[in-house]
Amino acid sequence: MLTLENLELVARGKVRDLYRLDTGLLMVASDRISAFDVVMPTAIPDKGRILTRLSCFWFDHLRPVVANHVVSTDLACLDLADDDRTWLEGRSMIVREAKVLPVECVVRGYLAGSGWRDYQTSGAIAGLQLPSGLQHGDRLPEPVFTPSTKAPAGMHDETITFDSVIDRLGRECAGRVRSLALELYEEAHAEAGRRGIILADTKFEFGIIDGDIALVDECLTSDSSRFWPADSWQPGTHPVSLDKQILRAWLDTRTSWARTPPAPDIPQEIVERIRHGYIEACERLTGRPFT
């Protein structure tokens, strides 16, 4: 019988744990939450199941654009102990192992977050000059690819230029992931729009499986994306957030915290707001109630 204790832990990220199976890997989304690359001491109940449901919805929807690493979410093939099965159900995916590319593939369709801060300073993001006079929350003339580093634990990701991506991946691979990221964003933005959600920006991760580029990790979740209800969006304002911005906004009020471990405990009121925002995004995007 399999237990998490006797499975090999391959990697532990800020949110996900990877275990080795006889064929492939078991990817488990915990209820941990991070911000500014620091894991918070307070978990968000059900968060791992919400992220997994959203990821699986988008992996399936975007499969015609690019292959992904998902094999199955059905754990029936694993002889799991009852307690572990109860924990893992709904938050786990059996996936193919990939050689993950060392670049975060960020696409922005609207001006917000670190993109807004960079624009205020230089009028550009990732070396791409933008029109002058844009406001916070404005839709960009066209989506832009603004990649970042994949920093080691304890370090912060940094926005890089496309030339830096070429240095890391080679020209052909860099061009391919940029093209894929932009195509995936356009398709997801259109689908989310049909469901009353604005996909302001998102982060994709790619890896190499059997010699081809595939979409890996998570996909278009409230952890990796900025979701706004379409009916509340207005340029020049800070739209309602159905994503991690709820946590970031609260942390910005903690002026004594230097964005290094240890992070402050999250109050129950903020925990509930985050959870409800994540659930609303999940239900609206997938068209299914979260129970």
DOBADO-241682 format. One record per residue: z, y, x of N, C-alpha, C, O in turn. Coordinates in pm, whole numbers, padded with zeros to 5 digits, always signed. Example, Ala and Ser with C-alpha at 12.3 -4.5 7.8 and 13.67 -1.06 7.14 Angstrom:
<recs>
+00780-00569+01319+00780-00450+01230+00780-00330+01320+00846-00332+01424
+00708-00225+01285+00714-00106+01367+00787+00003+01290+00804+00114+01341
</recs>
This chain:
<recs>
+00000-00120+00084+00000+00000+00000+00000+00125+00088+00072+00133+00188
-00080+00222+00050-00090+00345+00127+00016+00446+00082+00045+00460-00037
+00074+00514+00178+00160+00628+00151+00116+00741+00243+00051+00717+00345
+00151+00863+00208+00115+00974+00295+00182+00961+00431+00130+01008+00532
+00298+00896+00434+00369+00881+00560+00296+00788+00656+00301+00808+00778
+00226+00685+00603+00158+00594+00696+00010+00625+00713-00061+00552+00782
-00038+00735+00651-00174+00782+00678-00171+00877+00798-00074+00951+00816
-00275+00873+00878-00283+00964+00994-00313+01105+00946-00413+01129+00879
-00225+01198+00981-00248+01339+00951-00340+01396+01058-00300+01411+01173
-00463+01426+01018-00563+01475+01113-00542+01623+01142-00552+01666+01257
-00512+01700+01039-00497+01845+01056-00414+01900+00940-00419+01849+00828
-00341+02004+00967-00267+02076+00863-00304+02222+00873-00272+02289+00971
-00372+02272+00770-00410+02413+00768-00308+02496+00694-00198+02449+00662
-00344+02620+00667-00251+02707+00594-00226+02655+00453-00117+02672+00399
-00327+02590+00394-00315+02540+00257-00341+02389+00249-00270+02318+00178
-00442+02339+00323-00486+02201+00306-00440+02110+00419-00429+02150+00535
-00414+01985+00380-00381+01880+00475-00493+01777+00473-00545+01742+00366
-00531+01727+00591-00637+01628+00604-00580+01498+00659-00515+01498+00764
-00605+01387+00587-00560+01255+00630-00682+01166+00652-00783+01177+00582
-00670+01076+00751-00781+00987+00780-00774+00863+00692-00669+00801+00677
-00888+00829+00634-00904+00705+00559-00994+00612+00639-01049+00651+00742
-01010+00488+00592-01099+00395+00661-01241+00451+00667-01312+00435+00767
-01282+00517+00559-01412+00585+00557-01390+00727+00507-01355+00748+00391
-01410+00822+00593-01395+00961+00552-01252+01013+00566-01170+00958+00639
-01227+01121+00492-01098+01190+00499-01046+01216+00359-01123+01226+00263
-00913+01227+00347-00849+01269+00223-00805+01414+00242-00719+01442+00325
-00864+01504+00164-00829+01646+00172-00735+01681+00057-00769+01662-00060
-00617+01731+00091-00514+01757-00008-00482+01906-00010-00445+01963+00092
-00496+01969-00126-00465+02112-00141-00319+02125-00184-00283+02082-00294
-00238+02183-00100-00096+02202-00131-00079+02325-00220-00177+02390-00259
+00045+02355-00252+00075+02476-00329+00112+02593-00238+00158+02697-00285
+00093+02574-00106+00122+02683-00013+00023+02798-00035-00090+02776-00079
+00066+02919-00003-00023+03034-00010-00002+03118+00114+00110+03131+00165
-00112+03175+00164-00104+03259+00284-00164+03395+00254-00240+03412+00158
-00129+03489+00336-00189+03623+00330-00182+03683+00469-00083+03663+00541
-00284+03754+00507-00292+03813+00641-00270+03705+00747-00210+03729+00852
-00321+03582+00716-00315+03468+00807-00173+03420+00835-00148+03356+00937
-00081+03449+00745+00057+03402+00756+00090+03322+00630+00065+03368+00519
+00147+03203+00647+00187+03122+00533+00318+03175+00477+00414+03196+00550
+00320+03197+00346+00439+03248+00280+00543+03136+00265+00507+03019+00259
+00671+03172+00260+00775+03069+00243+00786+03020+00099+00855+02921+00073
+00720+03088+00006+00728+03054-00136+00596+02992-00182+00489+03048-00157
+00604+02878-00248+00484+02811-00300+00451+02864-00439+00536+02922-00507
+00325+02843-00482+00279+02881-00615+00256+02752-00694+00162+02678-00663
+00338+02723-00794+00326+02595-00866+00185+02572-00920+00124+02662-00978
+00133+02452-00899+00001+02407-00948-00116+02465-00871-00230+02434-00903
-00091+02547-00771-00201+02615-00702-00302+02517-00643-00422+02539-00652
-00254+02409-00582-00345+02313-00522-00439+02250-00622-00555+02225-00592
-00389+02223-00743-00473+02163-00846-00574+02265-00900-00688+02230-00932
-00532+02390-00910-00624+02495-00956-00739+02511-00855-00855+02517-00894
-00704+02518-00727-00807+02535-00623-00903+02417-00621-01025+02434-00607
-00848+02296-00636-00934+02177-00631-01027+02173-00751-01144+02137-00737
-00977+02210-00868-01064+02210-00986-01178+02311-00970-01293+02281-01002
-01145+02429-00921-01249+02531-00901-01349+02486-00794-01470+02497-00813
-01298+02435-00681-01388+02391-00575-01484+02284-00625-01604+02289-00598
-01430+02186-00698-01515+02076-00745-01621+02127-00843-01735+02081-00841
-01583+02223-00928-01680+02283-01021-01794+02346-00942-01911+02324-00974
-01761+02424-00841-01865+02496-00767-01943+02404-00674-02064+02421-00660
-01877+02307-00611-01951+02211-00528-02059+02142-00612-02172+02124-00567
-02022+02104-00733-02118+02035-00819-02230+02130-00863-02347+02093-00862
-02192+02252-00901-02291+02349-00951-02390+02389-00842-02507+02411-00870
-02342+02397-00718-02426+02447-00609-02493+02337-00528-02560+02364-00428
-02476+02213-00570-02535+02101-00496-02687+02113-00481-02739+02071-00377
-02761+02169-00580-02906+02185-00560-02942+02280-00446-03053+02274-00393
-02849+02369-00408-02876+02465-00301-02850+02402-00164-02931+02417-00072
-02737+02332-00151-02701+02272-00022-02606+02155-00048-02527+02157-00142
-02616+02054+00037-02525+01938+00028-02382+01982+00061-02362+02084+00127
-02285+01905+00016-02145+01933+00049-02075+01804+00092-02134+01696+00092
-01949+01818+00127-01876+01705+00186-01804+01617+00084-01743+01518+00123
-01809+01649-00044-01730+01575-00143-01791+01437-00169-01911+01424-00195
-01706+01335-00162-01745+01199-00199-01694+01167-00339-01769+01118-00423
-01565+01196-00364-01507+01163-00494-01372+01233-00510-01306+01266-00411
-01333+01255-00634-01198+01300-00665-01119+01189-00733-01003+01209-00770
-01180+01074-00749-01116+00958-00812-01041+00878-00705-01102+00822-00614
-00909+00875-00717-00828+00808-00617-00802+00661-00650-00721+00595-00584
-00871+00610-00753-00848+00472-00794-00881+00372-00684-00825+00263-00681
-00970+00410-00594-01009+00319-00486-00902+00310-00378-00912+00226-00288
-00799+00395-00385-00692+00394-00285-00569+00326-00341-00526+00358-00452
-00511+00233-00266-00391+00161-00309-00269+00246-00275-00198+00220-00178
-00246+00348-00358-00142+00447-00329-00010+00412-00396-00006+00355-00505
+00099+00447-00329+00230+00437-00391+00236+00533-00510+00173+00638-00508
+00313+00497-00613+00315+00574-00737+00354+00719-00714+00290+00809-00769
+00457+00743-00634+00501+00882-00611+00392+00964-00544+00370+01079-00579
+00325+00904-00447+00218+00976-00377+00099+00999-00470+00037+01105-00466
+00067+00901-00553-00045+00918-00646-00017+01033-00743-00106+01112-00774
+00107+01042-00791+00144+01150-00883+00125+01286-00817+00075+01379-00880
+00164+01297-00690+00148+01423-00617+00001+01454-00590-00041+01569-00602
-00077+01351-00555-00214+01373-00508-00314+01394-00620-00415+01461-00600
-00289+01338-00738-00385+01348-00847-00414+01494-00880-00322+01574-00900
-00543+01529-00886-00583+01663-00926-00590+01763-00812-00649+01870-00827
-00529+01728-00697-00528+01822-00584-00597+01763-00461-00588+01819-00352
-00665+01652-00479-00719+01580-00363-00868+01550-00380-00917+01532-00492
-00938+01545-00268-01078+01506-00265-01097+01409-00148-01046+01432-00038
-01171+01302-00172-01217+01218-00062-01347+01282-00012-01440+01302-00089
-01351+01314+00118-01464+01389+00172-01519+01322+00297-01452+01243+00363
-01643+01356+00327-01703+01311+00452-01655+01400+00567-01634+01520+00548
-01640+01341+00683-01596+01418+00799-01712+01502+00850-01826+01456+00857
-01683+01625+00887-01787+01717+00934-01743+01784+01063-01624+01797+01091
-01840+01825+01141-01813+01912+01256-01822+02056+01204-01931+02110+01186
-01706+02116+01182-01701+02248+01117-01750+02356+01212-01709+02361+01328
-01839+02443+01162-01892+02551+01244-01787+02659+01265-01712+02690+01171
-01778+02717+01384-01668+02809+01419-01689+02952+01370-01664+03048+01443
-01735+02966+01246-01761+03099+01189-01724+03097+01041-01757+03002+00970
-01656+03201+00994-01631+03219+00851-01750+03296+00794-01781+03406+00841
-01816+03239+00694-01938+03301+00639-01904+03382+00515-01905+03330+00403
-01874+03507+00535-01831+03597+00428-01953+03671+00372-02036+03722+00447
-01962+03675+00240-02067+03753+00172-01999+03851+00078-01909+03814+00002
-02042+03977+00085-01985+04082+00001-02095+04141-00088-02202+04179-00041
-02065+04148-00217-02156+04213-00309-02102+04345-00359-02174+04424-00420
-01973+04368-00331-01903+04489-00377-01814+04537-00263-01781+04460-00172
-01776+04662-00267-01701+04722-00158-01551+04717-00189-01503+04787-00278
-01480+04632-00116-01337+04615-00140-01273+04553-00017-01343+04508+00074
-01141+04549-00014-01068+04481+00091-01096+04537+00228-01108+04658+00246
-01107+04447+00328-01131+04492+00465-01269+04558+00479-01289+04643+00566
-01363+04516+00393-01495+04582+00395-01484+04729+00360-01551+04813+00420
-01401+04761+00262-01379+04900+00223-01313+04978+00337-01351+05092+00364
-01215+04916+00404-01147+04984+00514-01244+05011+00629-01243+05119+00688
-01329+04911+00660-01427+04932+00768-01527+05042+00730-01563+05125+00813
-01569+05040+00605-01666+05140+00559-01607+05281+00568-01677+05374+00609
-01481+05298+00531-01418+05429+00539-01413+05481+00682-01422+05601+00707
-01398+05388+00777-01386+05427+00917-01522+05456+00980-01539+05553+01054
-01621+05368+00951-01747+05375+01025-01872+05387+00939-01982+05410+00990
-01856+05370+00807-01974+05369+00721-02053+05241+00731-02166+05233+00681
-01994+05138+00795-02065+05012+00817-01967+04896+00805-01846+04914+00812
-02023+04775+00786-01945+04651+00790-02022+04553+00877-02142+04533+00859
-01951+04493+00972-02012+04393+01061-02140+04446+01126-02236+04371+01145
-02140+04574+01159-02256+04633+01224-02369+04671+01130-02473+04718+01175
-02349+04650+00999-02452+04683+00900-02420+04819+00837-02317+04834+00772
-02507+04916+00857-02485+05049+00802-02508+05048+00651-02607+04992+00603
-02417+05109+00576-02427+05115+00431-02454+05258+00386-02429+05352+00462
-02505+05277+00264-02529+05414+00215-02400+05495+00214-02291+05440+00195
-02413+05623+00234-02294+05710+00231-02252+05735+00086-02331+05716-00007
-02128+05778+00069-02079+05818-00062-02037+05706-00154-02012+05731-00272
-02027+05582-00104-01984+05472-00189-01835+05482-00219-01757+05534-00138
-01795+05432-00335-01656+05430-00375-01600+05289-00368-01675+05192-00361
-01467+05279-00370-01404+05148-00375-01450+05075-00502-01447+05131-00611
-01491+04950-00485-01534+04870-00599-01681+04885-00633-01730+04818-00724
-01752+04972-00563-01896+04990-00591-01972+04861-00562-01940+04789-00468
-02075+04835-00645-02166+04726-00614-02261+04771-00504-02316+04881-00512
-02279+04689-00404-02367+04724-00293-02514+04710-00336-02544+04634-00428
-02604+04783-00271-02746+04773-00307-02795+04629-00305-02879+04591-00387
-02744+04549-00212-02771+04406-00208-02655+04340-00134-02590+04404-00052
-02629+04212-00161-02520+04145-00092-02541+04146+00060-02654+04140+00108
-02431+04154+00134-02439+04158+00280-02357+04044+00339-02253+04005+00286
-02406+03991+00448-02342+03884+00521-02253+03946+00628-02303+04010+00721
-02121+03929+00615-02027+03992+00708-01937+03884+00767-01821+03871+00725
-01986+03808+00862-01912+03693+00914-01787+03734+00990-01771+03849+01030
-01698+03637+01008-01578+03663+01086-01546+03542+01173-01603+03434+01156
-01455+03563+01265-01410+03454+01352-01324+03357+01273-01271+03391+01167
-01309+03236+01326-01211+03141+01277-01098+03139+01378-01102+03063+01476
-00998+03222+01354-00893+03240+01454-00797+03121+01454-00774+03060+01350
-00740+03087+01572-00638+02982+01578-00516+03022+01497-00499+03139+01461
-00431+02924+01468-00308+02951+01391-00228+03063+01456-00211+03066+01578
-00180+03154+01373-00100+03265+01422-00182+03386+01462-00126+03492+01489
-00314+03372+01466-00403+03484+01501-00477+03530+01376-00482+03458+01276
-00534+03650+01382-00605+03705+01267-00756+03692+01285-00809+03713+01394
-00826+03655+01176-00972+03655+01178-01021+03798+01198-00958+03893+01154
-01135+03810+01266-01193+03942+01290-01341+03941+01251-01413+03846+01281
-01384+04048+01185-01525+04061+01148-01610+04070+01275-01573+04138+01370
-01723+04000+01274-01813+04000+01389-01955+04032+01342-01984+04026+01223
-02042+04065+01435-02182+04095+01403-02262+03965+01396-02217+03860+01440
-02382+03976+01340-02468+03859+01333-02509+03814+01474-02528+03695+01497
-02523+03907+01566-02554+03870+01704-02445+03779+01762-02474+03688+01839
-02319+03806+01724-02209+03721+01770-02218+03582+01709-02182+03483+01773
-02266+03574+01584-02286+03444+01521-02394+03366+01597-02379+03246+01621
-02500+03435+01635-02607+03370+01713-02551+03316+01844-02585+03206+01886
-02463+03394+01909-02403+03350+02035-02322+03222+02015-02319+03136+02102
-02257+03211+01899-02171+03095+01872-02249+02973+01824-02214+02860+01858
-02354+02995+01744-02421+02884+01677-02563+02859+01725-02618+02751+01702
-02621+02955+01792-02764+02947+01822-02843+03016+01712-02798+03023+01598
-02962+03065+01746-03038+03149+01652-03078+03073+01525-03064+03127+01415
-03126+02951+01539-03175+02878+01422-03061+02845+01326-03074+02868+01205
-02950+02793+01377-02836+02759+01292-02776+02884+01229-02740+02883+01111
-02765+02992+01307-02709+03117+01254-02794+03170+01139-02741+03212+01036
-02925+03168+01156-03013+03214+01049-03002+03129+00925-03006+03180+00813
-02988+02998+00946-02977+02907+00831-02849+02930+00753-02853+02935+00630
-02734+02944+00820-02609+02962+00746-02606+03099+00678-02551+03112+00568
-02664+03200+00741-02670+03331+00674-02754+03321+00547-02714+03371+00442
-02870+03258+00556-02957+03243+00440-02887+03162+00330-02894+03199+00212
-02822+03053+00367-02752+02971+00268-02637+03048+00203-02621+03043+00081
-02558+03118+00283-02444+03192+00229-02489+03296+00127-02427+03310+00021
-02596+03368+00158-02646+03470+00066-02701+03406-00062-02679+03457-00172
-02772+03294-00048-02826+03225-00166-02714+03169-00253-02720+03179-00376
-02612+03112-00191-02498+03059-00267-02426+03170-00341-02387+03154-00457
-02407+03284-00272-02340+03397-00339-02420+03445-00459-02363+03466-00566
-02549+03461-00443-02633+03510-00554-02623+03417-00674-02608+03463-00787
-02631+03286-00650-02623+03190-00760-02485+03192-00824-02474+03190-00947
-02380+03196-00744-02244+03197-00798-02214+03328-00870-02147+03328-00973
-02263+03440-00816-02242+03570-00882-02305+03570-01020-02246+03620-01116
-02425+03515-01031-02494+03510-01161-02418+03420-01259-02399+03456-01375
-02374+03303-01211-02302+03210-01299-02168+03268-01341-02130+03257-01458
-02095+03329-01249-01967+03390-01284-01988+03504-01384-01909+03521-01477
-02094+03582-01364-02123+03692-01455-02145+03644-01598-02106+03711-01693
-02208+03528-01612-02228+03472-01746-02096+03433-01812-02089+03414-01933
-01993+03421-01730-01862+03383-01781-01764+03500-01780-01643+03481-01794
-01817+03621-01763-01734+03741-01772-01653+03772-01648-01556+03848-01655
-01692+03715-01534-01620+03736-01409-01715+03796-01305-01828+03750-01290
-01669+03898-01233-01743+03953-01120-01695+03884-00993-01576+03885-00963
-01788+03825-00920-01759+03770-00788-01787+03881-00687-01901+03903-00647
-01680+03951-00647-01699+04067-00559-01733+04025-00417-01820+04086-00354
-01667+03923-00366-01698+03870-00234-01640+03730-00224-01557+03690-00306
-01683+03657-00123-01633+03521-00105-01657+03476+00037-01730+03540+00113
-01593+03366+00072-01605+03308+00206-01651+03163+00193-01592+03085+00118
-01755+03128+00267-01802+02990+00272-01775+02933+00412-01773+03006+00511
-01754+02802+00415-01746+02733+00544-01850+02623+00545-01870+02552+00447
-01916+02610+00659-02019+02508+00675-01983+02416+00790-01913+02453+00884
-02035+02293+00780-02017+02196+00887-02143+02113+00901-02234+02123+00819
-02148+02033+01005-02261+01944+01028-02221+01802+00989-02124+01748+01042
-02296+01743+00897-02275+01605+00854-02409+01533+00868-02510+01574+00810
-02408+01426+00944-02531+01348+00966-02647+01437+01013-02762+01416+00974
-02614+01534+01096-02717+01618+01156-02763+01735+01071-02846+01814+01115
-02711+01748+00947-02754+01856+00858-02636+01947+00823-02520+01907+00829
-02669+02071+00787-02566+02167+00746-02519+02133+00605-02600+02107+00516
-02387+02133+00585-02328+02104+00455-02216+02203+00428-02154+02256+00520
-02191+02228+00300-02080+02315+00257-01952+02233+00260-01948+02122+00206
-01846+02286+00323-01722+02210+00340-01601+02295+00301-01614+02411+00260
-01483+02233+00314-01355+02298+00288-01340+02329+00139-01357+02239+00057
-01311+02453+00103-01302+02493-00037-01427+02572-00074-01508+02606+00012
-01440+02602-00203-01562+02672-00245-01532+02762-00364-01498+02715-00472
-01544+02893-00343-01536+02991-00451-01408+02977-00533-01411+02968-00656
-01295+02974-00463-01165+02971-00528-01102+03109-00525-01155+03202-00464
-00988+03122-00592-00916+03249-00590-00849+03275-00455-00804+03386-00430
-00843+03174-00369-00796+03195-00233-00904+03252-00144-00877+03333-00056
-01029+03210-00168-01138+03246-00077-01231+03352-00134-01328+03391-00068
-01203+03399-00255-01294+03492-00324-01215+03606-00387-01093+03600-00401
-01289+03709-00424-01232+03820-00499-01295+03817-00638-01415+03842-00653
-01214+03788-00739-01261+03777-00878-01205+03893-00961-01085+03920-00959
-01295+03960-01033-01254+04068-01124-01307+04039-01265-01422+03998-01279
-01226+04058-01368-01281+04052-01504-01387+04161-01520-01363+04277-01488
-01504+04123-01568-01615+04218-01576-01582+04337-01664-01629+04448-01639
-01502+04316-01767-01475+04426-01860-01373+04526-01806-01348+04628-01870
-01314+04497-01689-01219+04593-01631-01274+04661-01506-01208+04747-01448
-01396+04623-01465-01451+04678-01342-01502+04820-01363-01575+04847-01458
-01461+04910-01274-01510+05047-01276-01504+05100-01133-01396+05108-01075
-01619+05137-01075-01619+05189-00938-01524+05307-00924-01509+05389-01014
-01460+05313-00808-01364+05419-00783-01223+05382-00820-01130+05459-00797
-01205+05264-00878-01071+05216-00916-01044+05084-00843-01129+05033-00770
-00924+05031-00865-00889+04899-00814-00886+04804-00933-00789+04802-01009
-00993+04725-00952-01002+04639-01069-00889+04536-01076-00826+04506-00975
-00864+04484-01194-00768+04375-01212-00810+04258-01123-00928+04225-01115
-00712+04197-01056-00742+04087-00964-00701+03954-01025-00594+03941-01085
-00788+03855-01009-00757+03717-01048-00762+03630-00923-00818+03521-00923
-00701+03681-00817-00713+03618-00686-00593+03657-00600-00493+03708-00650
-00606+03632-00470-00494+03653-00378-00459+03800-00358-00356+03831-00298
-00543+03892-00408-00513+04034-00394-00381+04071-00461-00316+04168-00422
-00341+03993-00562-00211+04017-00627-00100+04008-00522-00011+04092-00517
-00108+03905-00437-00007+03888-00332-00021+03996-00225+00078+04054-00181
-00145+04023-00182-00164+04123-00077-00110+04259-00122-00047+04329-00043
-00136+04296-00247-00090+04425-00298+00063+04433-00294+00119+04536-00258
+00129+04323-00331+00277+04323-00326+00324+04334-00181+00417+04408-00152
+00260+04259-00091+00302+04263+00050+00283+04402+00109+00359+04442+00197
+00181+04475+00063+00160+04611+00112+00277+04703+00080+00296+04805+00146
+00355+04668-00021+00474+04749-00055+00592+04715+00035+00691+04788+00038
+00582+04604+00109+00689+04562+00199+00663+04625+00336+00621+04557+00430
+00689+04753+00345+00650+04828+00465+00725+04782+00590+00681+04811+00701
+00836+04712+00574+00912+04665+00690+00855+04537+00749+00894+04496+00858
+00761+04472+00676+00704+04346+00726+00583+04376+00812+00493+04448+00769
+00580+04321+00933+00476+04353+01032+00358+04256+01027+00279+04252+01121
+00345+04178+00918+00235+04082+00902+00238+03973+01009+00134+03923+01052
+00358+03938+01051+00380+03827+01142+00491+03740+01084+00575+03789+01009
+00493+03610+01118+00600+03524+01066+00736+03573+01116+00745+03628+01226
+00841+03554+01037+00841+03494+00903+00803+03596+00796+00834+03714+00808
+00736+03549+00692+00698+03635+00580+00815+03643+00481+00902+03556+00480
+00816+03747+00400+00924+03759+00300+00906+03660+00186+00794+03618+00156
+01016+03622+00122+01009+03540+00001+00937+03617-00109+00952+03739-00121
+00858+03546-00189+00786+03609-00300+00874+03605-00425+00920+03497-00462
+00899+03718-00490+00981+03717-00612+00915+03635-00723+00792+03622-00727
+00996+03580-00812+00945+03496-00918+00843+03569-01005+00746+03508-01050
+00864+03696-01029+00770+03773-01111+00630+03774-01049+00530+03760-01119
+00625+03790-00915+00495+03791-00846+00436+03651-00842+00315+03635-00856
+00520+03550-00824+00473+03410-00829+00403+03384-00962+00294+03326-00964
+00463+03426-01071+00404+03402-01203+00274+03479-01221+00179+03428-01280
+00270+03601-01171+00146+03679-01183+00033+03614-01106-00080+03606-01154
+00063+03566-00985-00040+03498-00906-00087+03373-00979-00208+03352-00995
+00008+03292-01025-00028+03166-01093-00113+03193-01216-00214+03127-01237
-00072+03290-01298-00148+03319-01420-00287+03372-01387-00384+03339-01456
-00299+03455-01282-00430+03506-01243-00522+03394-01197-00640+03391-01232
-00468+03301-01118-00547+03188-01071-00591+03100-01188-00706+03056-01193
-00500+03076-01282-00533+02992-01397-00640+03060-01483-00732+02993-01530
-00629+03190-01504-00729+03260-01586-00867+03250-01521-00965+03223-01590
-00875+03271-01390-01004+03258-01322-01058+03116-01337-01177+03098-01365
-00974+03017-01318-01016+02878-01327-01067+02844-01467-01172+02781-01481
-00993+02885-01568-01033+02852-01705-01162+02921-01745-01248+02861-01808
-01176+03049-01707-01295+03123-01746-01418+03072-01672-01526+03065-01730
-01403+03036-01548-01517+02993-01468-01559+02850-01501-01679+02821-01509
-01463+02761-01520-01498+02621-01546-01521+02595-01694-01582+02494-01730
-01471+02684-01782-01485+02662-01925-01392+02555-01978-01414+02503-02088
-01288+02520-01901-01194+02416-01941-01052+02469-01934-01020+02545-01842
-00964+02433-02029-00825+02475-02020-00756+02404-01904-00787+02289-01874
-00665+02473-01839-00588+02413-01732-00456+02366-01790-00379+02445-01844
-00429+02237-01778-00304+02182-01830-00230+02111-01719-00121+02057-01741
</recs>
